[in-house]
Amino acid sequence: MENHNHANELVRSSQPLRIISARICAQTPVVFIPGHNHPFYQLEAITAGHTQMEYDGRRKNVARGMASFFGPFQRHGETGRHSSRYVSNLHVKFEADFVWTPLLRLAPVQRFYHGRRLRTVIETWRRNTPMAKLKAQAMLSLLILEIASDKRYRQTNAGPDIEFQWLSTGLQYIQDHLESGVTVVAAARQVNMSPDHFSRRFHKKMGVPPVFYIRQARIERARKLLGEGAACKEVAFALAFPSVAYFSRVFKQLCGIAPSRWMETILSAR
């Protein structure tokens, strides 16, 4: 039982993309689904039938060969209008480390070219063993990377690249200064904004406040250092946490496992 628990902890904490649910829905009756949002990503590909999706107040007809992609807290639902009686789809909900956020600004509704691969991910996940789940999450990571690098899936209304130059600069500054205790004030200064203005724009573009992004990025760096064999105390002070206890508390809050236990699990799996 102990080994099984360790395997489950490894599945949860070692993947940059973490599947929450994955299912194949065949001949599902079309119903009205009111607008809602959730703190994770959702990818839904239509394999049969047609319906109408609503996202951020806009409506779009979707049919076989199309997909809906929603980010955290992006409002969406199903209107039930212009629908066939039944719809079949592939459905995955997943979390992603926040360093992935710039890659995941995808068009909410678009043609989908990876239906077979997504089905394979779901079928692997549904085998319901720790090894299969780990494999499915790795497969989804590769699939999402390929989608994110494909221009066909990019936002078409994102505006010129200069619109996001301040964001790229801010994100790069945060990543380069995690060891020195980077702050929102310092990041805002790099892009010539006040902290309040930077926080508002960052939250709008990234879906989370910059202080939360910084905390998550520090924990991601901590996981890398722990996986390389660094001690918890070394990692805590290398990343400018005020104490080992505080570092452990934040790590467990975001990863669901204590850093010492996570390190043991990673090292024992090698």
PAPA-878633 format. One record per residue: y, x, z of N, C-alpha, C in turn; residue number from 1. Coordinates in nm, 3 decimals. Layout:
<atoms>
ATOM     n.y     n.x     n.z    ca.y    ca.x    ca.z     c.y     c.x     c.z   n
ATOM       Y       X       Z       Y       X       Z       Y       X       Z NUM
...
</atoms>
This chain:
<atoms>
ATOM     n.y     n.x     n.z    ca.y    ca.x    ca.z     c.y     c.x     c.z   n
ATOM  -0.121   0.083   0.000   0.000   0.000   0.000   0.126   0.086   0.000   1
ATOM   0.120   0.199   0.076   0.236   0.287   0.082   0.270   0.345  -0.055   2
ATOM   0.165   0.388  -0.129   0.187   0.443  -0.262   0.243   0.337  -0.356   3
ATOM   0.195   0.213  -0.341   0.245   0.105  -0.426   0.393   0.079  -0.399   4
ATOM   0.433   0.081  -0.271   0.573   0.060  -0.237   0.659   0.173  -0.293   5
ATOM   0.609   0.297  -0.284   0.682   0.410  -0.341   0.701   0.393  -0.490   6
ATOM   0.598   0.346  -0.558   0.607   0.325  -0.703   0.712   0.220  -0.735   7
ATOM   0.715   0.112  -0.658   0.815   0.008  -0.682   0.956   0.060  -0.657   8
ATOM   0.974   0.144  -0.553   1.105   0.201  -0.526   1.148   0.293  -0.639   9
ATOM   1.053   0.367  -0.694   1.082   0.455  -0.806   1.127   0.375  -0.927  10
ATOM   1.059   0.265  -0.955   1.095   0.179  -1.068   1.238   0.130  -1.053  11
ATOM   1.274   0.089  -0.930   1.407   0.034  -0.909   1.516   0.139  -0.919  12
ATOM   1.491   0.258  -0.866   1.601   0.351  -0.844   1.614   0.463  -0.945  13
ATOM   1.518   0.481  -1.036   1.521   0.598  -1.122   1.564   0.566  -1.265  14
ATOM   1.592   0.441  -1.297   1.625   0.404  -1.433   1.773   0.369  -1.448  15
ATOM   1.838   0.417  -1.554   1.979   0.382  -1.577   1.997   0.235  -1.613  16
ATOM   1.894   0.174  -1.673   1.894   0.029  -1.697   1.778  -0.030  -1.618  17
ATOM   1.808  -0.135  -1.543   1.706  -0.194  -1.455   1.689  -0.342  -1.491  18
ATOM   1.571  -0.377  -1.541   1.545  -0.514  -1.582   1.533  -0.603  -1.459  19
ATOM   1.604  -0.714  -1.462   1.595  -0.815  -1.357   1.490  -0.919  -1.394  20
ATOM   1.497  -0.968  -1.516   1.398  -1.063  -1.565   1.383  -1.045  -1.715  21
ATOM   1.264  -1.073  -1.766   1.237  -1.062  -1.908   1.132  -1.167  -1.944  22
ATOM   1.164  -1.249  -2.041   1.069  -1.355  -2.073   1.078  -1.393  -2.220  23
ATOM   0.968  -1.448  -2.269   0.959  -1.503  -2.404   0.952  -1.654  -2.390  24
ATOM   1.050  -1.724  -2.443   1.056  -1.870  -2.433   1.025  -1.930  -2.570  25
ATOM   0.916  -2.004  -2.577   0.875  -2.065  -2.703   0.891  -2.217  -2.694  26
ATOM   0.956  -2.275  -2.795   0.974  -2.420  -2.803   1.038  -2.478  -2.675  27
ATOM   1.149  -2.418  -2.635   1.222  -2.465  -2.517   1.315  -2.579  -2.558  28
ATOM   1.308  -2.695  -2.492   1.400  -2.804  -2.527   1.545  -2.763  -2.508  29
ATOM   1.630  -2.799  -2.602   1.772  -2.766  -2.593   1.838  -2.857  -2.491  30
ATOM   1.910  -2.799  -2.396   1.982  -2.875  -2.295   2.122  -2.817  -2.283  31
ATOM   2.211  -2.895  -2.225   2.346  -2.847  -2.198   2.343  -2.755  -2.076  32
ATOM   2.390  -2.632  -2.093   2.399  -2.536  -1.983   2.546  -2.508  -1.958  33
ATOM   2.602  -2.555  -1.847   2.746  -2.538  -1.823   2.784  -2.392  -1.814  34
ATOM   2.912  -2.364  -1.839   2.961  -2.229  -1.832   2.936  -2.166  -1.696  35
ATOM   2.891  -2.040  -1.697   2.863  -1.969  -1.574   2.873  -1.819  -1.601  36
ATOM   2.866  -1.739  -1.497   2.861  -1.594  -1.514   2.774  -1.534  -1.405  37
ATOM   2.740  -1.407  -1.421   2.658  -1.338  -1.322   2.688  -1.189  -1.329  38
ATOM   2.654  -1.113  -1.224   2.692  -0.971  -1.216   2.596  -0.877  -1.287  39
ATOM   2.536  -0.921  -1.396   2.445  -0.835  -1.470   2.453  -0.869  -1.618  40
ATOM   2.390  -0.788  -1.700   2.393  -0.807  -1.846   2.283  -0.905  -1.889  41
ATOM   2.307  -0.969  -2.003   2.209  -1.062  -2.058   2.202  -1.044  -2.209  42
ATOM   2.082  -1.027  -2.259   2.057  -1.018  -2.403   1.957  -1.126  -2.440  43
ATOM   1.995  -1.215  -2.530   1.910  -1.326  -2.570   1.904  -1.332  -2.722  44
ATOM   1.786  -1.319  -2.779   1.768  -1.322  -2.923   1.696  -1.450  -2.963  45
ATOM   1.749  -1.522  -3.061   1.690  -1.648  -3.108   1.579  -1.616  -3.209  46
ATOM   1.460  -1.672  -3.186   1.347  -1.648  -3.277   1.309  -1.774  -3.355  47
ATOM   1.357  -1.891  -3.313   1.331  -2.016  -3.386   1.433  -2.120  -3.340  48
ATOM   1.467  -2.212  -3.433   1.563  -2.317  -3.399   1.707  -2.268  -3.407  49
ATOM   1.800  -2.354  -3.363   1.942  -2.318  -3.364   2.014  -2.399  -3.258  50
ATOM   2.125  -2.345  -3.209   2.204  -2.413  -3.106   2.347  -2.359  -3.111  51
ATOM   2.426  -2.394  -3.012   2.564  -2.347  -3.006   2.591  -2.286  -2.869  52
ATOM   2.639  -2.162  -2.869   2.674  -2.093  -2.746   2.825  -2.096  -2.727  53
ATOM   2.866  -2.091  -2.601   3.008  -2.081  -2.568   3.028  -1.958  -2.480  54
ATOM   3.127  -1.878  -2.513   3.155  -1.760  -2.434   3.306  -1.739  -2.429  55
ATOM   3.356  -1.719  -2.308   3.500  -1.699  -2.286   3.584  -1.806  -2.356  56
ATOM   3.535  -1.930  -2.355   3.610  -2.040  -2.414   3.594  -2.055  -2.564  57
ATOM   3.516  -1.969  -2.628   3.494  -1.977  -2.773   3.352  -2.024  -2.801  58
ATOM   3.333  -2.095  -2.912   3.202  -2.148  -2.948   3.151  -2.082  -3.074  59
ATOM   3.019  -2.061  -3.078   2.959  -1.995  -3.192   2.820  -2.052  -3.215  60
ATOM   2.789  -2.093  -3.337   2.656  -2.141  -3.369   2.561  -2.021  -3.381  61
ATOM   2.444  -2.033  -3.321   2.345  -1.925  -3.327   2.214  -1.983  -3.378  62
ATOM   2.142  -1.904  -3.456   2.015  -1.948  -3.514   1.920  -1.828  -3.518  63
ATOM   1.804  -1.850  -3.575   1.703  -1.745  -3.583   1.762  -1.617  -3.641  64
ATOM   1.733  -1.505  -3.576   1.784  -1.377  -3.623   1.917  -1.338  -3.563  65
ATOM   1.970  -1.421  -3.471   2.096  -1.389  -3.405   2.070  -1.365  -3.256  66
ATOM   2.165  -1.300  -3.191   2.151  -1.269  -3.049   2.284  -1.291  -2.978  67
ATOM   2.275  -1.320  -2.850   2.391  -1.331  -2.763   2.383  -1.217  -2.661  68
ATOM   2.494  -1.148  -2.642   2.499  -1.036  -2.549   2.617  -1.059  -2.455  69
ATOM   2.589  -1.072  -2.325   2.695  -1.099  -2.228   2.696  -0.992  -2.120  70
ATOM   2.815  -0.944  -2.088   2.832  -0.845  -1.984   2.850  -0.911  -1.848  71
ATOM   2.858  -0.831  -1.742   2.877  -0.886  -1.608   3.004  -0.970  -1.599  72
ATOM   2.989  -1.088  -1.542   3.099  -1.181  -1.516   3.166  -1.234  -1.642  73
ATOM   3.101  -1.219  -1.758   3.152  -1.281  -1.880   3.100  -1.424  -1.884  74
ATOM   3.192  -1.519  -1.887   3.155  -1.660  -1.879   3.089  -1.704  -2.009  75
ATOM   2.977  -1.778  -1.995   2.903  -1.823  -2.113   2.820  -1.946  -2.076  76
ATOM   2.772  -2.014  -2.178   2.690  -2.133  -2.157   2.640  -2.184  -2.290  77
ATOM   2.575  -2.299  -2.288   2.520  -2.359  -2.408   2.572  -2.502  -2.418  78
ATOM   2.636  -2.535  -2.529   2.703  -2.665  -2.540   2.606  -2.778  -2.571  79
ATOM   2.492  -2.747  -2.633   2.399  -2.852  -2.674   2.439  -2.920  -2.804  80
ATOM   2.553  -2.884  -2.859   2.598  -2.943  -2.985   2.539  -2.867  -3.104  81
ATOM   2.525  -2.937  -3.216   2.476  -2.877  -3.340   2.344  -2.803  -3.316  82
ATOM   2.258  -2.860  -3.235   2.134  -2.794  -3.196   2.013  -2.861  -3.258  83
ATOM   1.909  -2.780  -3.280   1.778  -2.836  -3.313   1.717  -2.888  -3.183  84
ATOM   1.605  -2.956  -3.193   1.545  -3.015  -3.073   1.490  -2.906  -2.980  85
ATOM   1.435  -2.800  -3.040   1.377  -2.691  -2.961   1.432  -2.557  -3.008  86
ATOM   1.436  -2.465  -2.918   1.478  -2.328  -2.949   1.379  -2.231  -2.885  87
ATOM   1.343  -2.126  -2.958   1.261  -2.019  -2.903   1.346  -1.893  -2.896  88
ATOM   1.328  -1.817  -2.789   1.409  -1.697  -2.777   1.342  -1.589  -2.693  89
ATOM   1.395  -1.469  -2.706   1.360  -1.354  -2.622   1.476  -1.334  -2.527  90
ATOM   1.448  -1.315  -2.399   1.555  -1.321  -2.299   1.536  -1.207  -2.198  91
ATOM   1.637  -1.122  -2.186   1.633  -1.012  -2.089   1.764  -1.008  -2.011  92
ATOM   1.752  -1.000  -1.880   1.868  -0.978  -1.793   1.848  -0.843  -1.724  93
ATOM   1.954  -0.761  -1.721   1.937  -0.628  -1.665   2.067  -0.577  -1.604  94
ATOM   2.052  -0.485  -1.509   2.165  -0.412  -1.453   2.178  -0.280  -1.526  95
ATOM   2.297  -0.223  -1.525   2.318  -0.092  -1.587   2.413  -0.011  -1.500  96
ATOM   2.386   0.118  -1.487   2.478   0.203  -1.414   2.614   0.197  -1.482  97
ATOM   2.720   0.203  -1.404   2.852   0.178  -1.459   2.902   0.287  -1.552  98
ATOM   2.838   0.402  -1.551   2.874   0.504  -1.649   2.837   0.459  -1.790  99
ATOM   2.753   0.355  -1.801   2.715   0.300  -1.932   2.819   0.203  -1.987 100
ATOM   2.910   0.157  -1.904   2.996   0.045  -1.942   3.069   0.066  -2.074 101
ATOM   3.126   0.185  -2.101   3.195   0.202  -2.230   3.104   0.181  -2.350 102
ATOM   2.973   0.204  -2.334   2.879   0.188  -2.446   2.841   0.042  -2.468 103
ATOM   2.864  -0.041  -2.367   2.810  -0.177  -2.372   2.917  -0.282  -2.403 104
ATOM   3.024  -0.240  -2.470   3.122  -0.338  -2.518   3.076  -0.387  -2.655 105
ATOM   2.981  -0.479  -2.654   2.921  -0.529  -2.776   2.973  -0.668  -2.808 106
ATOM   2.968  -0.705  -2.935   3.010  -0.839  -2.975   2.921  -0.941  -2.905 107
ATOM   2.978  -1.047  -2.845   2.897  -1.143  -2.769   2.791  -1.214  -2.851 108
ATOM   2.821  -1.242  -2.979   2.724  -1.310  -3.066   2.721  -1.235  -3.199 109
ATOM   2.602  -1.200  -3.246   2.592  -1.122  -3.368   2.453  -1.132  -3.429 110
ATOM   2.440  -1.083  -3.552   2.307  -1.068  -3.611   2.229  -0.969  -3.526 111
ATOM   2.095  -0.985  -3.523   2.013  -0.897  -3.441   1.903  -0.837  -3.527 112
ATOM   1.888  -0.705  -3.518   1.798  -0.634  -3.608   1.680  -0.569  -3.534 113
ATOM   1.664  -0.599  -3.406   1.563  -0.530  -3.326   1.473  -0.627  -3.252 114
ATOM   1.445  -0.742  -3.313   1.366  -0.844  -3.246   1.227  -0.796  -3.205 115
ATOM   1.160  -0.723  -3.293   1.025  -0.677  -3.262   1.025  -0.581  -3.144 116
ATOM   1.122  -0.492  -3.140   1.128  -0.395  -3.030   1.161  -0.464  -2.898 117
ATOM   1.249  -0.564  -2.903   1.281  -0.636  -2.780   1.158  -0.712  -2.730 118
ATOM   1.083  -0.772  -2.821   0.961  -0.841  -2.781   0.862  -0.745  -2.716 119
ATOM   0.851  -0.624  -2.770   0.761  -0.524  -2.711   0.805  -0.488  -2.570 120
ATOM   0.936  -0.474  -2.549   0.989  -0.446  -2.414   0.947  -0.556  -2.318 121
ATOM   0.966  -0.681  -2.359   0.934  -0.794  -2.271   0.784  -0.801  -2.243 122
ATOM   0.703  -0.784  -2.348   0.558  -0.790  -2.328   0.510  -0.679  -2.234 123
ATOM   0.571  -0.561  -2.245   0.535  -0.451  -2.155   0.575  -0.484  -2.012 124
ATOM   0.695  -0.539  -1.996   0.744  -0.574  -1.862   0.654  -0.679  -1.796 125
ATOM   0.603  -0.771  -1.875   0.524  -0.882  -1.821   0.383  -0.839  -1.779 126
ATOM   0.343  -0.717  -1.807   0.214  -0.669  -1.757   0.216  -0.656  -1.605 127
ATOM   0.338  -0.645  -1.550   0.359  -0.658  -1.405   0.287  -0.552  -1.322 128
ATOM   0.285  -0.430  -1.372   0.239  -0.317  -1.292   0.356  -0.218  -1.283 129
ATOM   0.364  -0.138  -1.177   0.475  -0.043  -1.165   0.491   0.047  -1.287 130
ATOM   0.379   0.097  -1.341   0.388   0.185  -1.458   0.439   0.110  -1.581 131
ATOM   0.393  -0.013  -1.601   0.439  -0.092  -1.716   0.587  -0.124  -1.702 132
ATOM   0.632  -0.156  -1.582   0.773  -0.188  -1.561   0.861  -0.065  -1.585 133
ATOM   0.814   0.050  -1.538   0.888   0.174  -1.562   0.898   0.202  -1.711 134
ATOM   0.788   0.182  -1.782   0.786   0.205  -1.926   0.878   0.107  -1.997 135
ATOM   0.877  -0.020  -1.956   0.962  -0.121  -2.019   1.109  -0.087  -2.002 136
ATOM   1.146  -0.039  -1.884   1.287  -0.006  -1.860   1.329   0.115  -1.943 137
ATOM   1.239   0.212  -1.958   1.269   0.326  -2.044   1.284   0.282  -2.189 138
ATOM   1.198   0.191  -2.233   1.205   0.139  -2.370   1.336   0.063  -2.391 139
ATOM   1.377  -0.016  -2.291   1.502  -0.091  -2.304   1.620   0.005  -2.308 140
ATOM   1.616   0.113  -2.229   1.724   0.211  -2.231   1.742   0.268  -2.373 141
ATOM   1.632   0.305  -2.436   1.640   0.360  -2.572   1.690   0.256  -2.671 142
ATOM   1.644   0.131  -2.655   1.687   0.025  -2.745   1.837  -0.001  -2.731 143
ATOM   1.885  -0.010  -2.608   2.028  -0.036  -2.587   2.113   0.080  -2.638 144
ATOM   2.067   0.203  -2.620   2.140   0.318  -2.675   2.151   0.308  -2.827 145
ATOM   2.044   0.266  -2.893   2.045   0.253  -3.038   2.139   0.141  -3.080 146
ATOM   2.136   0.029  -3.009   2.226  -0.082  -3.039   2.371  -0.040  -3.020 147
ATOM   2.398   0.033  -2.909   2.535   0.072  -2.878   2.592   0.169  -2.982 148
ATOM   2.505   0.245  -3.048   2.552   0.341  -3.148   2.559   0.281  -3.288 149
ATOM   2.520   0.157  -3.303   2.517   0.089  -3.433   2.647   0.010  -3.450 150
ATOM   2.725   0.043  -3.550   2.855  -0.020  -3.571   2.844  -0.171  -3.595 151
ATOM   2.728  -0.217  -3.637   2.712  -0.360  -3.666   2.723  -0.444  -3.539 152
ATOM   2.702  -0.382  -3.423   2.704  -0.457  -3.298   2.836  -0.443  -3.223 153
ATOM   2.929  -0.362  -3.271   3.050  -0.336  -3.195   3.143  -0.457  -3.197 154
ATOM   3.230  -0.461  -3.099   3.332  -0.565  -3.095   3.418  -0.554  -3.220 155
ATOM   3.446  -0.668  -3.283   3.530  -0.666  -3.403   3.676  -0.689  -3.370 156
ATOM   3.707  -0.731  -3.248   3.846  -0.762  -3.211   3.895  -0.670  -3.100 157
ATOM   3.839  -0.548  -3.096   3.875  -0.457  -2.987   4.010  -0.391  -3.007 158
ATOM   4.067  -0.402  -3.129   4.195  -0.339  -3.154   4.176  -0.193  -3.192 159
ATOM   4.285  -0.123  -3.224   4.273   0.018  -3.263   4.222   0.105  -3.149 160
ATOM   4.164   0.221  -3.185   4.106   0.309  -3.084   4.207   0.352  -2.979 161
ATOM   4.333   0.362  -3.015   4.433   0.408  -2.920   4.443   0.314  -2.800 162
ATOM   4.405   0.188  -2.820   4.407   0.091  -2.711   4.317   0.135  -2.596 163
ATOM   4.210   0.206  -2.629   4.115   0.248  -2.526   4.128   0.396  -2.491 164
ATOM   4.229   0.464  -2.546   4.244   0.606  -2.518   4.270   0.630  -2.369 165
ATOM   4.353   0.546  -2.309   4.381   0.563  -2.167   4.254   0.546  -2.084 166
ATOM   4.168   0.452  -2.127   4.044   0.427  -2.054   3.949   0.546  -2.066 167
ATOM   3.934   0.600  -2.186   3.848   0.717  -2.205   3.898   0.835  -2.123 168
ATOM   4.030   0.854  -2.122   4.089   0.963  -2.044   4.061   0.944  -1.895 169
ATOM   4.081   0.821  -1.848   4.057   0.792  -1.707   3.912   0.811  -1.666 170
ATOM   3.821   0.761  -1.751   3.678   0.775  -1.721   3.636   0.922  -1.720 171
ATOM   3.686   0.998  -1.815   3.650   1.139  -1.820   3.703   1.214  -1.698 172
ATOM   3.825   1.180  -1.657   3.883   1.245  -1.538   3.799   1.214  -1.414 173
ATOM   3.757   1.089  -1.401   3.674   1.051  -1.286   3.544   1.131  -1.285 174
ATOM   3.476   1.139  -1.400   3.350   1.212  -1.407   3.368   1.361  -1.377 175
ATOM   3.481   1.417  -1.419   3.505   1.560  -1.400   3.546   1.597  -1.259 176
ATOM   3.583   1.497  -1.177   3.638   1.527  -1.045   3.564   1.454  -0.933 177
ATOM   3.438   1.417  -0.956   3.362   1.349  -0.852   3.343   1.438  -0.729 178
ATOM   3.330   1.568  -0.751   3.306   1.660  -0.640   3.431   1.683  -0.555 179
ATOM   3.547   1.647  -0.607   3.670   1.672  -0.532   3.726   1.545  -0.468 180
ATOM   3.643   1.439  -0.461   3.689   1.317  -0.397   3.795   1.244  -0.478 181
ATOM   3.769   1.223  -0.607   3.865   1.159  -0.695   3.907   1.022  -0.641 182
ATOM   4.033   0.988  -0.659   4.087   0.861  -0.613   4.145   0.781  -0.730 183
ATOM   4.169   0.654  -0.706   4.232   0.569  -0.807   4.373   0.620  -0.837 184
ATOM   4.443   0.664  -0.735   4.580   0.715  -0.753   4.579   0.835  -0.848 185
ATOM   4.484   0.928  -0.828   4.478   1.047  -0.912   4.441   1.011  -1.056 186
ATOM   4.345   0.919  -1.073   4.305   0.878  -1.208   4.420   0.808  -1.280 187
ATOM   4.494   0.723  -1.208   4.608   0.653  -1.267   4.715   0.751  -1.312 188
ATOM   4.734   0.855  -1.234   4.835   0.955  -1.268   4.802   1.024  -1.399 189
ATOM   4.674   1.043  -1.426   4.632   1.110  -1.549   4.666   1.032  -1.675 190
ATOM   4.680   0.902  -1.663   4.711   0.817  -1.779   4.851   0.758  -1.769 191
ATOM   4.932   0.815  -1.681   5.073   0.776  -1.667   5.091   0.628  -1.635 192
ATOM   5.011   0.579  -1.540   5.021   0.441  -1.494   5.036   0.440  -1.342 193
ATOM   5.092   0.332  -1.292   5.092   0.313  -1.148   4.950   0.274  -1.106 194
ATOM   4.911   0.301  -0.982   4.776   0.265  -0.938   4.744   0.116  -0.955 195
ATOM   4.841   0.031  -0.927   4.817  -0.113  -0.940   4.795  -0.153  -1.085 196
ATOM   4.879  -0.101  -1.174   4.867  -0.135  -1.316   4.735  -0.080  -1.372 197
ATOM   4.702   0.042  -1.335   4.576   0.103  -1.379   4.458   0.021  -1.330 198
ATOM   4.462  -0.022  -1.205   4.351  -0.100  -1.147   4.333  -0.232  -1.220 199
ATOM   4.444  -0.299  -1.252   4.434  -0.427  -1.322   4.374  -0.409  -1.461 200
ATOM   4.425  -0.311  -1.537   4.375  -0.290  -1.673   4.231  -0.241  -1.672 201
ATOM   4.198  -0.154  -1.577   4.062  -0.102  -1.566   3.965  -0.216  -1.536 202
ATOM   4.001  -0.300  -1.442   3.915  -0.413  -1.404   3.894  -0.507  -1.523 203
ATOM   3.999  -0.530  -1.599   3.989  -0.619  -1.715   3.896  -0.562  -1.821 204
ATOM   3.904  -0.433  -1.847   3.824  -0.370  -1.952   3.680  -0.342  -1.908 205
ATOM   3.664  -0.300  -1.782   3.533  -0.254  -1.736   3.455  -0.360  -1.661 206
ATOM   3.523  -0.464  -1.614   3.453  -0.569  -1.542   3.440  -0.545  -1.393 207
ATOM   3.483  -0.427  -1.346   3.479  -0.394  -1.203   3.605  -0.316  -1.168 208
ATOM   3.650  -0.320  -1.043   3.766  -0.240  -1.001   3.733  -0.091  -1.010 209
ATOM   3.833  -0.006  -1.032   3.806   0.138  -1.043   3.747   0.197  -0.917 210
ATOM   3.784   0.144  -0.799   3.728   0.199  -0.676   3.577   0.178  -0.671 211
ATOM   3.531   0.065  -0.725   3.387   0.039  -0.729   3.319   0.129  -0.831 212
ATOM   3.382   0.149  -0.945   3.327   0.238  -1.047   3.312   0.379  -0.993 213
ATOM   3.416   0.427  -0.923   3.412   0.563  -0.867   3.298   0.576  -0.767 214
ATOM   3.282   0.477  -0.682   3.175   0.482  -0.584   3.039   0.487  -0.652 215
ATOM   3.021   0.404  -0.756   2.894   0.402  -0.828   2.870   0.535  -0.899 216
ATOM   2.975   0.591  -0.960   2.961   0.717  -1.032   2.923   0.830  -0.936 217
ATOM   2.978   0.829  -0.817   2.943   0.932  -0.718   2.796   0.920  -0.678 218
ATOM   2.748   0.797  -0.663   2.608   0.778  -0.627   2.516   0.820  -0.741 219
ATOM   2.558   0.794  -0.864   2.478   0.839  -0.979   2.468   0.991  -0.981 220
ATOM   2.580   1.059  -0.952   2.578   1.204  -0.945   2.490   1.250  -0.829 221
ATOM   2.495   1.177  -0.719   2.413   1.211  -0.602   2.265   1.200  -0.638 222
ATOM   2.226   1.096  -0.711   2.085   1.081  -0.749   2.039   1.199  -0.835 223
ATOM   2.127   1.246  -0.922   2.093   1.360  -1.006   2.071   1.485  -0.920 224
ATOM   2.161   1.508  -0.824   2.150   1.627  -0.739   2.027   1.620  -0.649 225
ATOM   2.001   1.502  -0.595   1.883   1.485  -0.510   1.755   1.509  -0.591 226
ATOM   1.754   1.460  -0.715   1.638   1.480  -0.801   1.614   1.625  -0.836 227
ATOM   1.722   1.705  -0.826   1.708   1.849  -0.852   1.668   1.926  -0.727 228
ATOM   1.655   1.853  -0.613   1.607   1.917  -0.491   1.711   1.947  -0.387 229
ATOM   1.837   1.908  -0.408   1.942   1.933  -0.309   1.918   1.846  -0.185 230
ATOM   1.954   1.897  -0.069   1.938   1.822   0.056   2.046   1.715   0.067 231
ATOM   2.017   1.610   0.145   2.113   1.499   0.161   2.247   1.550   0.212 232
ATOM   2.244   1.639   0.309   2.369   1.691   0.366   2.449   1.765   0.261 233
ATOM   2.382   1.846   0.180   2.451   1.920   0.074   2.516   1.826  -0.026 234
ATOM   2.443   1.723  -0.065   2.494   1.628  -0.163   2.613   1.551  -0.107 235
ATOM   2.602   1.506   0.019   2.710   1.429   0.081   2.840   1.506   0.080 236
ATOM   2.835   1.631   0.118   2.959   1.709   0.126   3.003   1.761  -0.011 237
ATOM   2.907   1.783  -0.102   2.943   1.824  -0.237   3.022   1.716  -0.309 238
ATOM   2.994   1.589  -0.275   3.062   1.476  -0.339   3.171   1.417  -0.252 239
ATOM   3.213   1.492  -0.152   3.329   1.458  -0.069   3.312   1.329   0.011 240
ATOM   3.189   1.296   0.050   3.171   1.186   0.143   3.209   1.235   0.284 241
ATOM   3.272   1.151   0.364   3.320   1.197   0.495   3.208   1.235   0.592 242
ATOM   3.088   1.180   0.573   2.975   1.212   0.661   2.845   1.180   0.590 243
ATOM   2.738   1.238   0.640   2.605   1.211   0.584   2.566   1.067   0.609 244
ATOM   2.602   1.015   0.725   2.569   0.876   0.759   2.635   0.778   0.662 245
ATOM   2.762   0.805   0.631   2.834   0.716   0.538   2.773   0.726   0.398 246
ATOM   2.740   0.850   0.356   2.676   0.869   0.226   2.544   0.791   0.219 247
ATOM   2.464   0.801   0.323   2.334   0.733   0.326   2.352   0.582   0.319 248
ATOM   2.454   0.530   0.388   2.477   0.386   0.390   2.518   0.336   0.251 249
ATOM   2.608   0.408   0.185   2.653   0.368   0.051   2.537   0.379  -0.049 250
ATOM   2.461   0.486  -0.039   2.349   0.507  -0.130   2.248   0.393  -0.119 251
ATOM   2.213   0.358   0.003   2.115   0.251   0.023   2.170   0.116  -0.023 252
ATOM   2.300   0.095  -0.003   2.361  -0.031  -0.044   2.353  -0.048  -0.196 253
ATOM   2.375   0.059  -0.271   2.378   0.050  -0.417   2.240   0.068  -0.482 254
ATOM   2.152   0.144  -0.417   2.022   0.175  -0.478   1.906   0.101  -0.413 255
ATOM   1.929   0.042  -0.296   1.823  -0.032  -0.229   1.721   0.056  -0.159 256
ATOM   1.751   0.185  -0.141   1.659   0.279  -0.079   1.741   0.392  -0.019 257
ATOM   1.698   0.447   0.095   1.768   0.557   0.158   1.758   0.682   0.071 258
ATOM   1.860   0.769   0.069   1.855   0.887  -0.018   1.738   0.980   0.013 259
ATOM   1.703   0.996   0.141   1.591   1.083   0.176   1.460   1.028   0.121 260
ATOM   1.444   0.896   0.127   1.323   0.832   0.076   1.319   0.839  -0.077 261
ATOM   1.433   0.823  -0.137   1.441   0.831  -0.283   1.401   0.970  -0.330 262
ATOM   1.452   1.074  -0.263   1.421   1.211  -0.300   1.272   1.239  -0.282 263
ATOM   1.213   1.189  -0.174   1.070   1.207  -0.153   0.989   1.142  -0.265 264
ATOM   1.033   1.023  -0.306   0.961   0.950  -0.410   0.968   1.024  -0.542 265
ATOM   1.086   1.073  -0.576   1.105   1.146  -0.704   1.022   1.274  -0.704 266
ATOM   1.031   1.351  -0.597   0.963   1.480  -0.594   0.811   1.463  -0.590 267
ATOM   0.762   1.359  -0.521   0.618   1.339  -0.514   0.560   1.289  -0.646 268
ATOM   0.647   1.233  -0.732   0.600   1.181  -0.862   0.587   1.291  -0.966 269
ATOM   0.637   1.410  -0.935   0.633   1.517  -1.034   0.499   1.589  -1.036 270
</atoms>
